[in-house]
Amino acid sequence: MNLKRMTPAIAALAAFGLLVSGCSDSSGDTGGDNPNAATGAPIKVGQIIPIEAAGVGSVAYAAGTVASVDAFNERGGVNGRPLQLIQCDSKGDPNTEVDCANKMVSEGAVATLADFTPISSEAVSKILQDAGIARVGLNPVNMSDFYSTNVYTPFSGSLLNLYGMIDMLVAQGKTKLTLMRPDLPVAAQLVGLLTPAVQAKGAEIVNDVAVGAGATDYTQFIAAAERNGAEGVILALGASDANPISQAFEQLGSKLVFALGTAGFSQADLQDLGSFATTSTFTSPTPAPSSSTTDFPGLKDFLADMDKSGKEELKTENLNGDAVNPWLSVRAFGEVASSLKDINKNTVVQGLESAKDLDMAGLIKPWTPSAVEPFGIFQRVSNSMMYRMTFDGDVFVTDPTQYDLRAK
């Protein structure tokens, strides 16, 4: 398989909302009279992310990173030193994304946290790798992200979520599958990318349904998805298409089972989708924010930190399924940095290489950043575990027992 040809298809997933639906500098000011707040010399960390950008705008993801850093600093930071977040809005522009990478280098970031760089992935990756800046919790969307030795991420990313959707459907006995994806030439390559994984599970893709932008009649897509005896649908589309698809699903009384990633959907989104949401299955490398705090006690701290921000987009019902990723990225960086006598980009990389079983609040298994191994065509994957979820009409119900994408 030609990996370079598959790269645009991966980026296309990001552009269509499967990942997350100027520059700013969070000063690291912990504010107020909190006696535990960090007050020492700031430690510069960065984030490159499209905030105000058509198609890839990640307002809540960016706000969640700021809230995570603020809460971390209020708890004392890194041995009394606050994190200073250099957050750069790439605006979904290829040149600006590269400018943001150069900004991380010029301003002395010792690492980046929870990056999302879907537009100029390869160029950004090269700049940061050449500079020796570790990327902790990157949301990978390009083959360069899976090859770069400066990438340390416990999150498989939305492309591997598609592999998880295949597992979810096959586990329900659905072996004739439809891929429903954007109507773009690059997205058409997804069939070739997913077919080996589908066949390895004893299934087949019998329909490739391209959903065009601006479509008005979505019943045609449901009808096309039902052809050739299809039983399940791998939905490689974001929340913006889910509502008309759900309406067409109910209008036709379809019996198809849909598998979705949680990244593009909040609790509020799914509450609007009726039986489509409650009959679908979901997968993600992390529990959804509305999952049970009894099963996942670590969610209590995460939700409390988001609530402290006072931002509407960070209320529980408005958080997308991947909202916990920045919080865990800050947590992981903090644990590594706290073990270092001198903190700079070189020692951070050394710390990540030597760290073992980082505590991820029970939301994912303890993480060893350097424990990477190949998964199919992806050369550096350190966590191939996924969660199964359903939606009960109100909240996500997450099976606390994860499954492994590597399992036959």
LOSE-185218 format. One record per residue (C-alpha): x, y, z. Coordinates in pm, 1 decimal, always signed. Example, Ala and Ser with C-alpha at 12.3 -4.5 7.8 and 13.67 -1.06 7.14 Angstrom:
BEGIN
c1=+1230.0 | c2=-450.0 | c3=+780.0
c1=+1367.0 | c2=-106.0 | c3=+714.0
REM end
This chain:
BEGIN
c1=+0.0 | c2=+0.0 | c3=+0.0
c1=+127.8 | c2=+346.3 | c3=-91.0
c1=+137.1 | c2=+529.3 | c3=+241.7
c1=+189.8 | c2=+872.0 | c3=+87.7
c1=-129.0 | c2=+832.3 | c3=-112.8
c1=-321.3 | c2=+745.8 | c3=+202.1
c1=-207.3 | c2=+1056.6 | c3=+390.5
c1=-466.3 | c2=+1295.0 | c3=+233.1
c1=-742.5 | c2=+1052.6 | c3=+325.0
c1=-638.5 | c2=+1067.7 | c3=+688.2
c1=-634.7 | c2=+1447.5 | c3=+680.6
c1=-977.2 | c2=+1442.0 | c3=+514.4
c1=-1119.5 | c2=+1271.7 | c3=+822.2
c1=-997.4 | c2=+1560.5 | c3=+1032.5
c1=-1145.6 | c2=+1813.1 | c3=+795.0
c1=-1487.9 | c2=+1654.9 | c3=+820.6
c1=-1523.0 | c2=+1663.8 | c3=+1193.4
c1=-1419.2 | c2=+1314.3 | c3=+1298.9
c1=-1152.3 | c2=+1451.1 | c3=+1527.8
c1=-1288.1 | c2=+1763.1 | c3=+1689.9
c1=-1553.9 | c2=+1979.0 | c3=+1573.0
c1=-368.5 | c2=+3456.9 | c3=+1564.4
c1=-190.4 | c2=+3300.5 | c3=+1860.0
c1=-263.4 | c2=+3340.8 | c3=+2224.2
c1=-47.5 | c2=+3307.2 | c3=+2529.4
c1=-193.2 | c2=+3176.8 | c3=+2853.1
c1=+34.2 | c2=+3349.2 | c3=+3099.3
c1=+33.0 | c2=+3074.4 | c3=+3357.0
c1=-125.6 | c2=+3317.7 | c3=+3603.9
c1=-295.8 | c2=+3099.7 | c3=+3862.2
c1=-484.7 | c2=+3402.2 | c3=+3992.9
c1=-652.5 | c2=+3457.8 | c3=+4324.5
c1=-548.8 | c2=+3361.7 | c3=+4674.6
c1=-513.7 | c2=+2986.1 | c3=+4634.5
c1=-222.7 | c2=+2893.3 | c3=+4866.1
c1=-152.9 | c2=+2579.7 | c3=+4659.6
c1=-121.3 | c2=+2763.0 | c3=+4328.9
c1=+206.1 | c2=+2747.5 | c3=+4140.1
c1=+403.7 | c2=+3072.1 | c3=+4158.5
c1=+754.5 | c2=+2981.9 | c3=+4043.7
c1=+930.1 | c2=+3035.2 | c3=+3712.1
c1=+690.4 | c2=+2939.4 | c3=+3428.5
c1=+752.9 | c2=+2635.0 | c3=+3208.8
c1=+660.9 | c2=+2705.1 | c3=+2847.3
c1=+448.6 | c2=+2446.9 | c3=+2669.4
c1=+265.5 | c2=+2489.8 | c3=+2340.1
c1=-39.5 | c2=+2382.4 | c3=+2146.8
c1=-94.3 | c2=+2413.7 | c3=+1771.8
c1=-462.2 | c2=+2391.6 | c3=+1689.4
c1=-715.1 | c2=+2538.2 | c3=+1442.7
c1=-954.5 | c2=+2733.2 | c3=+1663.0
c1=-1147.9 | c2=+2965.8 | c3=+1436.2
c1=-1140.3 | c2=+2760.0 | c3=+1116.3
c1=-1412.2 | c2=+2639.3 | c3=+881.4
c1=-1451.0 | c2=+2261.7 | c3=+889.9
c1=-1175.6 | c2=+2196.5 | c3=+1143.7
c1=-1249.4 | c2=+2457.5 | c3=+1409.0
c1=-1171.0 | c2=+2319.6 | c3=+1754.3
c1=-1296.2 | c2=+2587.7 | c3=+1991.7
c1=-1392.5 | c2=+2354.1 | c3=+2275.9
c1=-1076.5 | c2=+2142.1 | c3=+2242.0
c1=-862.2 | c2=+2455.3 | c3=+2266.7
c1=-1064.9 | c2=+2591.4 | c3=+2559.2
c1=-1036.0 | c2=+2254.7 | c3=+2732.2
c1=-657.9 | c2=+2270.9 | c3=+2705.9
c1=-651.8 | c2=+2614.9 | c3=+2867.3
c1=-884.2 | c2=+2495.4 | c3=+3144.1
c1=-665.2 | c2=+2188.8 | c3=+3200.4
c1=-350.1 | c2=+2399.2 | c3=+3231.8
c1=-520.6 | c2=+2648.5 | c3=+3463.3
c1=-646.0 | c2=+2371.3 | c3=+3692.5
c1=-305.1 | c2=+2201.0 | c3=+3691.2
c1=-140.2 | c2=+2527.3 | c3=+3794.2
c1=-393.5 | c2=+2581.7 | c3=+4072.0
c1=-295.0 | c2=+2244.2 | c3=+4213.7
c1=+69.1 | c2=+2347.4 | c3=+4232.1
c1=+195.4 | c2=+2289.7 | c3=+3878.5
c1=+531.4 | c2=+2118.5 | c3=+3838.3
c1=+687.1 | c2=+2130.1 | c3=+4183.3
c1=+553.4 | c2=+2481.7 | c3=+4233.0
c1=+621.8 | c2=+2604.2 | c3=+3879.9
c1=+323.0 | c2=+2690.5 | c3=+3657.6
c1=+284.2 | c2=+2587.2 | c3=+3297.3
c1=+270.8 | c2=+2877.8 | c3=+3053.1
c1=+63.0 | c2=+2773.1 | c3=+2753.0
c1=+159.8 | c2=+2917.6 | c3=+2416.0
c1=-154.2 | c2=+2837.7 | c3=+2218.4
c1=-132.2 | c2=+2910.6 | c3=+1847.1
c1=-441.7 | c2=+2919.2 | c3=+1626.5
c1=-349.3 | c2=+2777.1 | c3=+1285.3
c1=-686.8 | c2=+2895.3 | c3=+1150.8
c1=-696.0 | c2=+2589.2 | c3=+924.9
c1=-438.0 | c2=+2755.0 | c3=+699.0
c1=-134.4 | c2=+2552.5 | c3=+582.9
c1=+109.9 | c2=+2843.1 | c3=+607.7
c1=-17.4 | c2=+2955.8 | c3=+946.6
c1=+11.2 | c2=+2601.1 | c3=+1079.6
c1=+378.9 | c2=+2601.4 | c3=+980.7
c1=+419.3 | c2=+2948.5 | c3=+1136.8
c1=+277.6 | c2=+2808.1 | c3=+1460.4
c1=+535.5 | c2=+2528.9 | c3=+1458.7
c1=+814.2 | c2=+2782.6 | c3=+1413.6
c1=+665.2 | c2=+2987.6 | c3=+1696.5
c1=+698.5 | c2=+2690.5 | c3=+1931.2
c1=+1068.5 | c2=+2673.9 | c3=+1845.3
c1=+1139.0 | c2=+3046.7 | c3=+1866.2
c1=+952.6 | c2=+3095.8 | c3=+2196.0
c1=+1122.3 | c2=+2803.2 | c3=+2366.9
c1=+839.0 | c2=+2558.3 | c3=+2426.5
c1=+978.7 | c2=+2248.9 | c3=+2597.8
c1=+693.1 | c2=+2036.6 | c3=+2458.8
c1=+357.4 | c2=+2070.5 | c3=+2287.0
c1=+39.9 | c2=+1929.3 | c3=+2441.2
c1=-267.0 | c2=+1792.8 | c3=+2258.4
c1=-171.8 | c2=+1930.3 | c3=+1916.6
c1=-409.7 | c2=+1899.3 | c3=+1623.4
c1=-235.4 | c2=+1978.0 | c3=+1292.9
c1=-445.5 | c2=+1835.8 | c3=+1007.5
c1=-344.4 | c2=+2080.1 | c3=+732.2
c1=+37.5 | c2=+2081.9 | c3=+715.3
c1=+98.0 | c2=+1772.2 | c3=+925.7
c1=+418.4 | c2=+1657.9 | c3=+759.4
c1=+582.8 | c2=+2001.8 | c3=+757.1
c1=+487.9 | c2=+2070.3 | c3=+1120.2
c1=+612.3 | c2=+1727.9 | c3=+1223.6
c1=+951.7 | c2=+1789.8 | c3=+1061.4
c1=+997.0 | c2=+2132.7 | c3=+1222.1
c1=+921.9 | c2=+2008.2 | c3=+1572.7
c1=+1118.6 | c2=+1686.4 | c3=+1533.1
c1=+1421.7 | c2=+1871.2 | c3=+1398.5
c1=+1397.3 | c2=+2106.8 | c3=+1696.8
c1=+1377.0 | c2=+1815.2 | c3=+1939.9
c1=+1041.7 | c2=+1926.0 | c3=+2083.8
c1=+826.7 | c2=+1640.7 | c3=+2215.8
c1=+459.1 | c2=+1632.0 | c3=+2118.8
c1=+256.6 | c2=+1487.3 | c3=+2406.0
c1=-100.0 | c2=+1377.8 | c3=+2332.6
c1=-95.4 | c2=+1473.1 | c3=+1963.6
c1=-412.5 | c2=+1377.3 | c3=+1776.6
c1=-244.3 | c2=+1191.7 | c3=+1484.6
c1=-385.6 | c2=+1245.7 | c3=+1134.7
c1=-87.2 | c2=+1181.8 | c3=+908.8
c1=+156.1 | c2=+896.7 | c3=+853.4
c1=+437.5 | c2=+1128.7 | c3=+962.1
c1=+265.5 | c2=+1149.3 | c3=+1301.8
c1=+292.8 | c2=+771.9 | c3=+1337.0
c1=+659.1 | c2=+767.0 | c3=+1233.2
c1=+799.2 | c2=+1068.5 | c3=+1419.0
c1=+1010.5 | c2=+976.0 | c3=+1719.1
c1=+914.6 | c2=+1296.1 | c3=+1903.6
c1=+545.2 | c2=+1198.8 | c3=+1915.7
c1=+422.0 | c2=+1048.4 | c3=+2242.5
c1=+48.2 | c2=+996.4 | c3=+2242.9
c1=-175.1 | c2=+751.0 | c3=+2428.9
c1=-465.3 | c2=+832.2 | c3=+2194.0
c1=-500.1 | c2=+632.1 | c3=+1874.9
c1=-665.0 | c2=+913.5 | c3=+1680.8
c1=-975.0 | c2=+908.8 | c3=+1465.9
c1=-831.0 | c2=+698.9 | c3=+1187.7
c1=-778.4 | c2=+408.1 | c3=+1425.1
c1=-1125.9 | c2=+480.1 | c3=+1561.5
c1=-1251.2 | c2=+357.4 | c3=+1223.7
c1=-1074.2 | c2=+28.2 | c3=+1291.8
c1=-1254.1 | c2=+21.3 | c3=+1624.5
c1=-1587.5 | c2=+71.2 | c3=+1449.0
c1=-1514.4 | c2=-237.0 | c3=+1238.8
c1=-1454.2 | c2=-438.0 | c3=+1555.8
c1=-1776.5 | c2=-307.3 | c3=+1709.6
c1=-1986.1 | c2=-412.9 | c3=+1411.1
c1=-1825.0 | c2=-753.7 | c3=+1366.8
c1=-1871.4 | c2=-824.6 | c3=+1738.8
c1=-2246.6 | c2=-784.2 | c3=+1674.9
c1=-2236.5 | c2=-1030.4 | c3=+1387.4
c1=-2246.1 | c2=-761.6 | c3=+1117.9
c1=-2007.2 | c2=-881.4 | c3=+848.8
c1=-2146.8 | c2=-703.7 | c3=+541.2
c1=-2051.2 | c2=-342.6 | c3=+592.2
c1=-2105.1 | c2=-7.4 | c3=+426.1
c1=-1852.6 | c2=+273.6 | c3=+448.6
c1=-2026.2 | c2=+612.0 | c3=+457.1
c1=-1776.2 | c2=+894.1 | c3=+400.7
c1=-1731.9 | c2=+1243.0 | c3=+248.8
c1=-1769.9 | c2=+1274.8 | c3=-126.7
c1=-1409.7 | c2=+1372.7 | c3=-194.4
c1=-1141.6 | c2=+1197.2 | c3=-403.5
c1=-907.9 | c2=+1170.7 | c3=-104.1
c1=-1179.4 | c2=+1014.2 | c3=+112.3
c1=-1245.5 | c2=+757.0 | c3=-160.5
c1=-909.4 | c2=+606.7 | c3=-65.0
c1=-1048.4 | c2=+503.6 | c3=+272.4
c1=-1196.9 | c2=+184.2 | c3=+127.8
c1=-850.1 | c2=+66.9 | c3=+31.2
c1=-714.0 | c2=+164.3 | c3=+369.0
c1=-981.7 | c2=-18.2 | c3=+567.7
c1=-1032.9 | c2=-326.8 | c3=+352.2
c1=-739.1 | c2=-527.5 | c3=+495.8
c1=-865.4 | c2=-469.2 | c3=+850.0
c1=-1221.2 | c2=-561.0 | c3=+751.1
c1=-1108.3 | c2=-880.3 | c3=+580.4
c1=-891.3 | c2=-974.7 | c3=+877.7
c1=-1208.9 | c2=-971.1 | c3=+1088.9
c1=-1392.5 | c2=-1198.5 | c3=+845.0
c1=-1606.7 | c2=-917.9 | c3=+704.6
c1=-1630.8 | c2=-720.1 | c3=+380.3
c1=-1717.5 | c2=-369.3 | c3=+265.6
c1=-2006.7 | c2=-417.1 | c3=+23.1
c1=-2095.5 | c2=-49.8 | c3=-31.9
c1=-1895.8 | c2=+271.9 | c3=-49.8
c1=-2139.4 | c2=+560.2 | c3=-1.1
c1=-2011.9 | c2=+911.9 | c3=-64.1
c1=-2211.6 | c2=+1187.8 | c3=+108.5
c1=-2190.1 | c2=+1514.0 | c3=-82.4
c1=-2167.5 | c2=+1852.2 | c3=+84.3
c1=-2492.0 | c2=+2046.3 | c3=+61.9
c1=-2707.9 | c2=+1740.4 | c3=-2.5
c1=-3078.3 | c2=+1790.5 | c3=+65.1
c1=-3210.2 | c2=+1434.5 | c3=+29.4
c1=-3033.3 | c2=+1204.1 | c3=+272.4
c1=-3269.3 | c2=+912.3 | c3=+215.5
c1=-3065.1 | c2=+832.9 | c3=-95.3
c1=-2760.2 | c2=+768.7 | c3=+123.0
c1=-2948.5 | c2=+537.0 | c3=+359.9
c1=-3093.9 | c2=+348.7 | c3=+63.8
c1=-2748.4 | c2=+313.9 | c3=-90.2
c1=-2607.7 | c2=+195.0 | c3=+241.5
c1=-2866.5 | c2=-84.5 | c3=+257.1
c1=-2775.2 | c2=-236.1 | c3=-79.4
c1=-2600.6 | c2=-571.4 | c3=-125.0
c1=-2729.1 | c2=-708.4 | c3=+202.8
c1=-2536.0 | c2=-462.3 | c3=+418.7
c1=-2598.4 | c2=-496.7 | c3=+791.0
c1=-2378.2 | c2=-229.3 | c3=+945.2
c1=-2231.8 | c2=+110.7 | c3=+861.4
c1=-1886.8 | c2=+252.0 | c3=+936.7
c1=-1975.4 | c2=+620.5 | c3=+968.1
c1=-1673.5 | c2=+828.3 | c3=+865.1
c1=-1865.7 | c2=+1154.2 | c3=+895.4
c1=-1901.1 | c2=+1417.1 | c3=+1164.0
c1=-2189.3 | c2=+1558.5 | c3=+1365.0
c1=-2298.1 | c2=+1805.7 | c3=+1095.7
c1=-2419.2 | c2=+1518.0 | c3=+878.0
c1=-2553.1 | c2=+1303.4 | c3=+1159.9
c1=-2880.5 | c2=+1492.2 | c3=+1203.7
c1=-3006.0 | c2=+1459.6 | c3=+843.4
c1=-2876.1 | c2=+1101.7 | c3=+830.6
c1=-3069.7 | c2=+1019.6 | c3=+1148.5
c1=-3385.1 | c2=+1174.3 | c3=+1004.5
c1=-3351.1 | c2=+969.4 | c3=+686.2
c1=-3277.2 | c2=+658.6 | c3=+897.0
c1=-3602.1 | c2=+700.3 | c3=+1088.9
c1=-3801.6 | c2=+801.0 | c3=+781.2
c1=-3708.8 | c2=+479.4 | c3=+601.2
c1=-3735.8 | c2=+261.3 | c3=+911.1
c1=-3386.7 | c2=+131.2 | c3=+842.8
c1=-3253.5 | c2=-170.1 | c3=+1032.3
c1=-2889.0 | c2=-82.6 | c3=+970.5
c1=-2660.3 | c2=-64.7 | c3=+1272.2
c1=-2427.2 | c2=+236.1 | c3=+1267.1
c1=-2087.0 | c2=+250.2 | c3=+1435.0
c1=-1948.3 | c2=+594.8 | c3=+1519.1
c1=-1654.0 | c2=+749.4 | c3=+1697.0
c1=-1743.8 | c2=+972.5 | c3=+1990.1
c1=-1505.4 | c2=+1253.6 | c3=+1891.3
c1=-1754.9 | c2=+1444.8 | c3=+1680.0
c1=-2050.0 | c2=+1412.9 | c3=+1916.3
c1=-2147.2 | c2=+1568.6 | c3=+2245.4
c1=-2415.9 | c2=+1445.1 | c3=+2481.8
c1=-2639.8 | c2=+1728.1 | c3=+2360.1
c1=-2579.2 | c2=+1633.3 | c3=+1994.6
c1=-2691.1 | c2=+1276.4 | c3=+2051.8
c1=-2996.5 | c2=+1371.9 | c3=+2253.8
c1=-3126.9 | c2=+1534.9 | c3=+1934.3
c1=-3078.7 | c2=+1222.7 | c3=+1720.6
c1=-3352.4 | c2=+997.9 | c3=+1859.2
c1=-3350.9 | c2=+627.3 | c3=+1778.9
c1=-3054.3 | c2=+668.2 | c3=+1545.5
c1=-2834.5 | c2=+745.8 | c3=+1845.7
c1=-2983.5 | c2=+481.0 | c3=+2073.7
c1=-2948.7 | c2=+201.5 | c3=+1814.6
c1=-2594.0 | c2=+297.5 | c3=+1712.7
c1=-2272.0 | c2=+183.5 | c3=+1876.0
c1=-1976.3 | c2=+404.9 | c3=+1959.7
c1=-1607.0 | c2=+362.7 | c3=+2022.3
c1=-1324.3 | c2=+575.2 | c3=+2157.6
c1=-985.1 | c2=+534.5 | c3=+2328.5
c1=-1118.7 | c2=+731.3 | c3=+2627.5
c1=-1452.8 | c2=+729.8 | c3=+2813.0
c1=-1699.6 | c2=+993.0 | c3=+2696.1
c1=-1741.1 | c2=+1282.8 | c3=+2942.9
c1=-2098.5 | c2=+1177.4 | c3=+3028.9
c1=-1989.8 | c2=+823.8 | c3=+3119.4
c1=-2048.8 | c2=+689.3 | c3=+3469.5
c1=-1828.0 | c2=+848.7 | c3=+3733.0
c1=-1878.3 | c2=+533.1 | c3=+3937.6
c1=-1705.6 | c2=+328.2 | c3=+3668.5
c1=-1458.9 | c2=+608.7 | c3=+3595.4
c1=-1394.0 | c2=+811.3 | c3=+3914.5
c1=-1124.7 | c2=+1012.6 | c3=+3734.0
c1=-1397.8 | c2=+1183.7 | c3=+3535.1
c1=-1502.0 | c2=+1370.7 | c3=+3850.2
c1=-1174.9 | c2=+1564.9 | c3=+3858.4
c1=-1185.5 | c2=+1626.3 | c3=+3484.2
c1=-1543.1 | c2=+1755.5 | c3=+3489.7
c1=-1470.2 | c2=+1973.3 | c3=+3792.8
c1=-1176.4 | c2=+2133.3 | c3=+3611.2
c1=-1387.9 | c2=+2201.7 | c3=+3304.3
c1=-1668.0 | c2=+2345.1 | c3=+3517.4
c1=-1428.0 | c2=+2587.0 | c3=+3689.8
c1=-1363.7 | c2=+2753.8 | c3=+3354.7
c1=-1720.2 | c2=+2884.4 | c3=+3343.8
c1=-1726.7 | c2=+2837.3 | c3=+2966.2
c1=-2048.8 | c2=+2720.5 | c3=+2803.5
c1=-1866.0 | c2=+2492.2 | c3=+2560.4
c1=-1704.4 | c2=+2308.6 | c3=+2853.7
c1=-2027.8 | c2=+2211.3 | c3=+3027.0
c1=-2064.4 | c2=+1833.9 | c3=+3042.6
c1=-2348.2 | c2=+1814.3 | c3=+2790.7
c1=-2147.4 | c2=+2015.1 | c3=+2535.6
c1=-1819.9 | c2=+1822.8 | c3=+2559.6
c1=-1728.2 | c2=+1602.2 | c3=+2264.9
c1=-1610.1 | c2=+1247.0 | c3=+2318.2
c1=-1241.5 | c2=+1336.1 | c3=+2292.2
c1=-1257.6 | c2=+1632.0 | c3=+2532.2
c1=-1061.4 | c2=+1443.8 | c3=+2798.4
c1=-752.9 | c2=+1415.0 | c3=+2574.0
c1=-598.5 | c2=+1757.4 | c3=+2652.9
c1=-658.0 | c2=+1705.8 | c3=+3026.8
c1=-478.1 | c2=+1371.6 | c3=+3020.1
c1=-198.6 | c2=+1520.3 | c3=+2807.9
c1=-137.5 | c2=+1793.2 | c3=+3067.3
c1=-151.3 | c2=+1532.0 | c3=+3342.1
c1=+103.0 | c2=+1306.2 | c3=+3169.2
c1=+341.4 | c2=+1592.9 | c3=+3095.7
c1=+316.2 | c2=+1712.0 | c3=+3455.0
c1=+403.0 | c2=+1370.1 | c3=+3595.6
c1=+708.9 | c2=+1342.9 | c3=+3369.6
c1=+824.8 | c2=+1701.1 | c3=+3429.1
c1=+788.9 | c2=+1666.6 | c3=+3806.3
c1=+1054.9 | c2=+1395.1 | c3=+3802.3
c1=+1310.2 | c2=+1617.5 | c3=+3627.3
c1=+1569.6 | c2=+1828.8 | c3=+3807.1
c1=+1618.8 | c2=+2059.4 | c3=+3508.4
c1=+1331.9 | c2=+2108.1 | c3=+3264.6
c1=+1411.8 | c2=+2179.1 | c3=+2900.7
c1=+1317.3 | c2=+2020.5 | c3=+2569.7
c1=+1601.4 | c2=+1769.1 | c3=+2589.8
c1=+1530.7 | c2=+1652.2 | c3=+2943.5
c1=+1158.6 | c2=+1629.6 | c3=+2867.3
c1=+1231.5 | c2=+1386.0 | c3=+2583.6
c1=+1462.0 | c2=+1188.8 | c3=+2813.6
c1=+1192.5 | c2=+1185.6 | c3=+3078.8
c1=+932.4 | c2=+1057.5 | c3=+2835.3
c1=+1167.0 | c2=+785.3 | c3=+2717.9
c1=+1232.2 | c2=+662.6 | c3=+3070.8
c1=+881.5 | c2=+709.9 | c3=+3217.5
c1=+682.7 | c2=+396.1 | c3=+3289.6
c1=+318.5 | c2=+340.3 | c3=+3380.1
c1=+211.7 | c2=+704.0 | c3=+3404.8
c1=-109.5 | c2=+739.3 | c3=+3604.6
c1=-391.1 | c2=+834.2 | c3=+3363.4
c1=-659.9 | c2=+872.5 | c3=+3631.4
c1=-806.6 | c2=+532.3 | c3=+3546.8
c1=-950.0 | c2=+672.4 | c3=+3222.5
c1=-702.3 | c2=+473.4 | c3=+3018.1
c1=-453.5 | c2=+211.9 | c3=+3128.0
c1=-124.3 | c2=+334.1 | c3=+3284.0
c1=+84.5 | c2=+468.7 | c3=+2998.2
c1=+448.8 | c2=+406.7 | c3=+2910.9
c1=+522.8 | c2=+669.0 | c3=+2640.1
c1=+817.5 | c2=+483.8 | c3=+2486.3
c1=+636.4 | c2=+149.0 | c3=+2462.5
c1=+547.8 | c2=+188.0 | c3=+2094.7
c1=+506.3 | c2=-90.6 | c3=+1843.6
c1=+364.8 | c2=-122.5 | c3=+1491.7
c1=-3.8 | c2=-172.8 | c3=+1427.7
c1=-56.8 | c2=-258.5 | c3=+1064.0
c1=+78.2 | c2=+31.3 | c3=+858.0
c1=+104.7 | c2=+252.8 | c3=+1167.8
c1=+457.7 | c2=+228.5 | c3=+1300.4
c1=+440.9 | c2=+392.3 | c3=+1644.3
c1=+125.1 | c2=+316.2 | c3=+1841.5
c1=+154.3 | c2=+306.9 | c3=+2220.9
c1=-210.0 | c2=+237.0 | c3=+2307.8
c1=-434.9 | c2=+22.5 | c3=+2091.7
c1=-706.7 | c2=-20.7 | c3=+2353.9
c1=-1058.9 | c2=+108.7 | c3=+2286.1
c1=-1389.5 | c2=+140.9 | c3=+2471.3
c1=-1731.3 | c2=+19.1 | c3=+2357.0
c1=-2020.9 | c2=+257.1 | c3=+2418.6
c1=-2391.7 | c2=+294.3 | c3=+2363.3
c1=-2618.8 | c2=+595.6 | c3=+2416.1
c1=-2924.6 | c2=+549.6 | c3=+2636.1
c1=-3099.5 | c2=+865.7 | c3=+2520.0
c1=-2945.6 | c2=+1074.5 | c3=+2795.2
c1=-2580.2 | c2=+976.4 | c3=+2853.7
c1=-2312.4 | c2=+747.0 | c3=+2716.9
c1=-2300.5 | c2=+401.6 | c3=+2871.0
c1=-1936.2 | c2=+293.9 | c3=+2849.5
c1=-1827.8 | c2=-65.3 | c3=+2898.6
c1=-1537.3 | c2=-28.6 | c3=+3145.7
c1=-1365.2 | c2=-332.2 | c3=+2990.9
c1=-1157.4 | c2=-216.3 | c3=+2695.9
c1=-1088.4 | c2=-420.6 | c3=+2383.0
c1=-764.3 | c2=-434.1 | c3=+2186.9
c1=-753.6 | c2=-333.5 | c3=+1821.0
c1=-468.3 | c2=-578.6 | c3=+1774.9
c1=-680.0 | c2=-879.6 | c3=+1871.4
c1=-769.3 | c2=-1117.9 | c3=+1590.4
REM end
